[in-house]
Amino acid sequence: MSRTKLNLAMARMVGVAIVATVGLAGCATYKEEFATINSRLDQLDTRVQNAAQSAESANQSARQANQRLDQIESRVQALEAAPRRQPRG
């Protein structure tokens, strides 16, 4: 083989090695980015679940408060409908 062909072959091998190295480095970067994104998604999922639990708890408290108000409302209506009492004295 002539010296030019050897140099060309060597240059191709070096080029392929460089492309492979850059490609693998890019994969590592993407893996890190995906890991970061997945971590953030997990955090958001946890926050959403906590918010949903808090909303459900608030909803139950509101239902209980509405039931108490309904009970008080019937008592208030009964008192308003009752005849007025004459003051003593």
C-alpha positions in Angstrom: 0.0 0.0 0.0 1.3 3.4 -0.8 1.9 5.9 2.0 -1.0 8.1 0.8 -3.4 5.2 1.1 -2.1 4.4 4.5 -2.5 8.0 5.6 -6.0 8.1 4.2 -7.0 4.9 5.9 -5.5 6.2 9.2 -7.4 9.4 8.8 -10.7 7.5 8.2 -10.1 5.4 11.4 -9.4 8.6 13.4 -12.5 10.2 12.0 -14.6 7.2 12.8 -13.2 7.2 16.4 -13.9 10.9 16.8 -17.5 10.5 15.6 -18.0 7.5 17.8 -16.6 9.4 20.8 -18.7 12.4 20.2 -21.8 10.2 19.7 -21.3 8.4 22.9 -20.7 11.6 24.8 -23.9 12.9 23.4 -25.7 9.8 24.7 -24.3 10.4 28.1 -25.6 14.0 28.0 -29.0 12.9 27.0 -29.1 10.3 29.8 -28.3 13.0 32.3 -30.9 15.3 30.8 -33.5 12.5 30.9 -32.6 11.7 34.5 -33.0 15.3 35.5 -36.3 15.6 33.7 -37.6 12.3 35.2 -36.6 13.6 38.7 -38.5 16.8 38.1 -41.5 14.9 36.9 -41.4 12.7 40.0 -41.3 15.8 42.2 -44.3 17.3 40.3 -46.2 14.0 40.6 -45.6 14.0 44.3 -46.8 17.7 44.6 -49.9 16.9 42.5 -50.8 13.9 44.7 -50.3 16.0 47.8 -52.5 18.7 46.4 -55.2 16.2 45.5 -55.2 14.8 49.0 -55.4 18.3 50.4 -58.3 19.2 48.1 -60.1 16.0 49.1 -59.6 16.8 52.8 -60.9 20.4 52.2 -63.9 19.0 50.3 -64.8 16.7 53.2 -64.5 19.5 55.7 -66.7 21.7 53.5 -69.3 18.9 53.3 -69.3 18.6 57.1 -69.6 22.4 57.5 -72.5 22.4 55.1 -74.3 19.7 57.0 -73.9 21.6 60.3 -75.2 24.8 58.5 -78.2 22.8 57.3 -78.9 21.6 60.9 -78.6 25.1 62.2 -80.8 26.5 59.4 -83.7 24.3 60.4 -83.3 25.4 64.0 -83.3 29.1 63.0 -86.4 28.6 60.9 -88.2 26.9 63.8 -87.3 29.8 66.1 -88.4 32.4 63.6 -91.7 30.6 63.1 -92.4 30.3 66.8 -94.9 32.8 68.3 -93.3 35.7 70.1 -93.2 35.4 73.8 -94.6 38.2 76.0 -92.0 39.9 78.2 -92.6 39.4 81.9 -93.2 42.3 84.1 
